[in-house]
Amino acid sequence: MDSHLLRSVLRWNPWLDRPSEWERAVGQRIPASFVSRSPAGGVPGVDPKRALVVVGPRQAGKSTFLWDLIKRRHSRCLYLHCEDRIIAEWCKSPSAFAADFDSLPAPMDAVFLDEAQHLEEAGLFVKGLVDIGLPVSLYVTGSSSYHLRSRTRESLAGRAARLRIYPFSLGEVLAAEGGTRTGPGVRLAADRAWERQMRYGCFPEVYLSGGEEELLFNLVESFVLRDASDLFKIQRPAALRKLLRLMAGQSGNLVRMSEWAALCEVSAPTVAEYAALLEECHVIRLLPVFHGGRRAELTATPKISFVDNGIRNLLAGDFSPIETRADVGALFENWVFGELTKTLMQPDDLHYWRTRAGAEVDFVIHRPGLAAVAVEAKLDAIPPRISRGARSFIEAYEPAVFITVTRNAQAETKVGTTRCVWCRPHDLVSQIPRPFLTS
């Protein structure tokens, strides 16, 4: 290991030559206001034969999550920030890395590759470390699943477990805040947290500090200027900005690629490419239609949703209280989408349903071999009633449960074999059958 590399490694890992620094240095990487995370499917155990790869949006808390996990599991860890050019150069050859690893000033029992999308071949490098049999646990993060997937999915087959970390779910927030609350205090805390998520979303820094609008602006800028321009080499960042604003104004609606292309003054294939990029970076999701074996009945156009309401509202230029908003219905539907995305084991299980006759259901959770679950976002549902779209879907597909999420009703009934439930936002996840939430 040459002197330049060693200095860079020591800069990121002061405990290598000063072991007493470990507790203090790691403690600095975990904020005092740390919110414990509950990724879908749970956290796999230590397995030196498989890397743990954590993906999700920029600044969603992936690194903090892993620091907390590493602190509880390991006594020493080699931390490698892959945006550091010297570190990135070191992480090209697994065999050369392994040789240098053995010469480190102190033994390590874990390696943490942070922001691995900055490596030329992240997947091949991690695969090489696993295949060499480096006797450590490997942890990897990446903001952009595009780089991790395109470079690792093939090469890491059987060699990695994957987790998704998104902005805080309502359940995570309430678990962090509700330890001292009982009775009516639980409902009050849930309502307050939900209303804040409706307006500002729940990226960790946004949630844990003030200045929400400025922080969200900086977050969008870091994506447009750094990820899009630098990592994805986007040639028309102005068009991407305009596309984001158009998408924000149409969240919950069907995708109109040709219309967006005309308004952004780019080609439809370019808009499709930008939309795919935004999906890869966990900004939006183009939600597919649920076919259920009746393809002739349904449209095939996806609809668009944002993973975080705060990003959506920043792009739409509206942080008004929900009671004053004309778009509150679409905003609530987008919040329900985000909560489902954060808690479902397989986000690909999530669809929407709409017939040519106009019957629709906001969300359908479906996996082959399991009875479907339907979810409707209806901000006000007094009195609770089964909508035309709900009844059509129930008659056609007999879902296990039809959930209507609403802020002001709790009720339950049955239509045929389908359990119909009206629940408040903080009870949504508890109504979803467990097989959709765990591996």
N, C-alpha and C positions, 0 to 999 in steps of 0.2 A: 504494500500500500504506500503510494507516494505521499509526500508531505502535504501537498495541496489537498488531496482527498482526505487525509487524516484530519486536517484542520476543519474542513467542511463537516465531516462526520462528528467531530467533537463539538462543533458549534451547535448542532442539532441535538447532541447527546452528551451533555456535560457530566452525566453520571458515569461515563465510561472511564474517565481518569479520576473522578471524584465520586465514589459510590454513595457517599452520604447525601448527594444532591438528588438522588432518585425520588424520594418522597416529596420533597419540596417542588421539584421541577414538574413532576406529574400532577401534583396538586394544582399548580398554576394553569394547567391545561383543562382543568375541570372546574367550571364556575361554581361559586358557593350556592347559586340558585339553580344548580343542575336539576333537570327534570328527567327522571328515569324513563327510558324508552321501552316500548313493548312492540317490537317488530312482528309483523304477521308470521305465524308459524313458530315463533319462539326462537331462541338463540341456540345453535348447536353446540355440543360440548367440544372440548379440546381434542383435536385430531391432527397429529403431525403429518399425516398423509393427505390432508386436504386443507387448502387455503380457505379462509373465510373472506369472501368478497362482499363489500357493502357498497351499494349504489343508491343514488337518489339525487334530488335537486341540489344545486349549489347552496351552501350555507344552511342545509337542513339539520346539521348536527351529527354528521357521520363520524367525523374525527373525534368529537367529544364522546360520542357513544362508545367508540373503540377504546379510547383512553380509559374510560371508566371500566370497561370490560377487562382490559389488559391489567390495570391496577389491581383488580380483584383476583386475577388468574396467575399473574407472573411477578417474579421478583426483579427482573431486568428485561428491557426490550430495546432493540436497535430501531430507532425511528429514522425513516428516510423520506424527506419531503421531495417528491419527484419533480417538482417545478424547479428545483435547484439544478442548474445545468451540470455541475460536477457530479452530483448524486445520480442524475439521469444517465450520464455517460458511464458511471460505474455499473449501473443496472442494465447492461447490455449482454454480458456473458455470465450465465449462471455458474460456470466452473471457475472463472476468475473471481467472481464475487465470493464463492464458497471458500476459495483459498485465502482471500483477504479477511473473510469473516473469522476464520480460525486464528488469525493473528491479531484480533482486536485486544485492547488492553484488559478487558474484563469479559468473562463468559456471559452470553445472552441466551435466554430461552424463548425469545419471540422476536419476530421481525415485522415491522409495521410500515407498509408502503402506502404513503398518503398521496392522493391525487395522481394515481397511477396512469391516468389518461395522458400524462405528459411524457411517458416513456415511449420509445419507438415501437417496441413490441412487448407490451406489458404481459400479455398472455403467455407468450413463449418463454419470457423470463421467469414468471411464476411457475409455469409448468416445469421448467428446468430445475428450479430449486426443489420442487416436490420430488421429481424423478431422481435427482442426485441423492435425496434422502437427508437433506440438511436437517439436523435434529432439533428443530424449533417449530413453534407455531407461526403460521404466516397469516397476516391480516392485511387486507387491501381495500382502499377506498377509491371511488371515482365519481366525479360529478356527472360525467357524460357516459351513459350506458352505450352510446354509439361506439366509442373507442374501446371500451372494455368488451363489448359483445363482439364487435367485428374482429378484435384481435385475441379474444380469449375463449369465446364460447366453444369453438371447435377444439382448441388445444387444451382446455381445462376440463373437458368431459371427464367426470369421475374424480377430478382433482380439486374441486372447489365446491363449497357450500355458499349460497347467495342469500343475502338479506337486503331488503329495501328500507331505507330510512327516509321518511317524508317529514314535512313540518308537523308539529305536534298535533295529535288527534285530540278530540274533546275528552276522551277517556284518559289520556295521559295527563292532560292539564288538571282534570278533576282529581286524579290520583295524587298529584303533587300538592294540590291546594286543599283537598278535602279531609286531610287527616284529623283536623280538630273540629270538623263540622258534623252535626247530627241533625236529624229531623228536618224542619223547614229550611235550615241553613244549607242543606245539600241542594235543594231545588233552587234557592237564590243564587248560590255559587254557580250552578250549572247554567242558569239563564244568563248570568252576567258573562261567563266565559264564552258561551255560545254567541251572544250578541257581539262580543269583541271579535270573535273569529269571523262572523258574517261580514264585518267591516274591514278588518285589518289582517285576516288570515292568521297563521300561527307559525311563521318561521321563528326559530328560537330567539334570535336577537331582537326581532320585532316584538315578540311576546314578553321577553324578559326586561325590556327597557322602554323608555319613552321615545318620542320622535319617530313614530311609526311611518309616517308618509315619507320622510327623508330616507329612512332605512330601506323602505321598499323601492324607492326611486334608485338608490344606489345598487340594490340587488338586481334590478332589471338592467341597469347600465352595465354592471359587471358581466351579465350574461351576453348582452348585445355586443359590447366592446371587446370582451375577452374570449368567451367561449365561441360566439358566432364568428367574429372576425378573425381571431387567432387560431382557434382549434379547427373550425369548420371552413375557414377561408371564404366566408360569405363576401361576395363582391358588391352586393347592393344593401348595405346595412340600413339605409333610409327606407328601402322597400320592406325590409324585415320589420322595422319599427311600425310602419303603417299597417302591415299585415297583423301585427300583434294588437294594435288598437281596434282593427276591424273585428278580429276574433273576440276580443273582450266585449264588444258591443253586441255580439251575436251568440254568446255562450248559451248553451242549451238548445240552439237551433241547428238545423241541418247544414252541413258543410256546402259551401258554394264556391268551388275552386275557380271556375271561370269568372264569376263576378268579382272575387277578390283579386284575381290576376288583372282584370281591366282597371280596377281602382288603384292598384299598386303599380300599374304600368310595367308589368313583367309578364312572362308567359305562364300559362297554367302549369306546365311541368315544373317551373321554378317555384311557384307557390306550393305545389305538392312536395317538392324537395324541402322547402322551408318548414312546412307543417310536420314532415317526418323528423326533421332536426329538433323541432320544439317538443315533439313526443319523446325523442331519445333523451332529451335533457330534462324530462319530467316537468315541463311547464304546462303542457296541454295533454289532452287525450282525445283522439278521434274515436268515439264510442261506436262500435259496430252494432248492426241491427240483430235482434234475436230472430232466427228463422224458425226454429222448432219444427222443421219438417214441412212447413207450409210456405215455401218460397214464393209461390205465385201470389200470395196474399199481401206481401210486404214490400215496402220500398227497400232499397239496398244502400242508400246514402247514409254515411255516418253522421253523427252529430258531435258538436265540439263542446268540451268542458275544460275548465282550468283546474289544476291540482290544488291551487290555493286561492281563496277569495281575495286576499290582500293584493296579490299580483293582478288579478282580474280588475279590481277596483282602481288600482293605480293606473292601469292602462286605459280604463274607462274614464278616469278623471273624476271619480265620485266616491267620497268617503262619508257621505251623509248618513245620519242615523237611519236605521232600517224603516222606521215608521213614516219617514217622509219620502221614501223612494218609490218611483214608478216601476222600477225593475226588481222589486223585492221578491217577486215570485221566481224569476230567473236566478236571482242571487241565492235564494234558499235552495233551489234545485242544485246549483253548483256546489253549495256547501255539502249537501247530502252526497253528491258525487265524490267530493274530496274525502269525506269520512269513510265511505265505502272503499275507495282506493287505498287508504292508509291501513285498513284493517283486514281486507280480504287476503287470503293466502295467495291466490292467483288472480291478479287484476284482469287477466284475460277472460275470467268468468263473467265479467260485467258487460252487459249489453243494454240496449233500449228496445222498445217494441212499438211499432206503429203500423196500422193497416191503411190501405188505400182509401178506405171508407172514413178514416179520421179517428178511429179508436186508438188510444195510445197509453203506454205505461212508461214512466220515466226511466226505470231501471229494472233489468231482469238479471238475476244471478243464476247462471246455469253452468253445469258441468256434466258431461255424459255419465250416466249411472246414478245421478242424484236428482231428486225432484227439484224443480226450479223454485226460486224465491223471487217475488215481485216487490218492488219498493216504489212508492209514490211520495213525492215531496209536495205537501199541501200546507202552507203556512197556517191557515185558519181552517179548522174542520169542525165547526159547531153548527148543527149537530153532526156527529160522525155518520157518514153515509158512503155507500159503495158507488163509485162513479161508473159511468157507462163503459169507459175503457177498462176499468178493473173487472167489471162483470164479464165483458167480452173475453178478456184474457183468462179469467178463471174458468169460464165455460170451455174455452179452447184447449187449455193446457193443464188444468187442475194442479196449480202450484201447491207446494207444501204449506206456504204461508204467504199472505199478501199484507205487506207492512205499509201503512200510511204514516209518515213522519209529520207531526204537527206540533205547534207550540202550545195548544190549548185544549187538547182532548186526550183522554185515555179510555179505551174501550176495546172490547173483543167480541167477535161473533164467529159464526161458521157458515160457509156457503158450500154445500156438498162436503167434500173432504178437505177443503181449504180453510185453514185458520186465518181469519181476517183480524188484524191488530192495528189499533191507532195508538201511537206512542210519541212521547216527547223526544227532542233531539238526543238527550244524553242516554236514552234507553234504546236507541236504534241498534247498536251492535249486539246487545243482549238478546234481541229478537231473531238474529240470523243463526240458522243451524250451525252447530260447531264444525262439521266437516268442511265448510267453506272458510273457516278461520284458522285451521290448523293443518299441518302436513299429515 
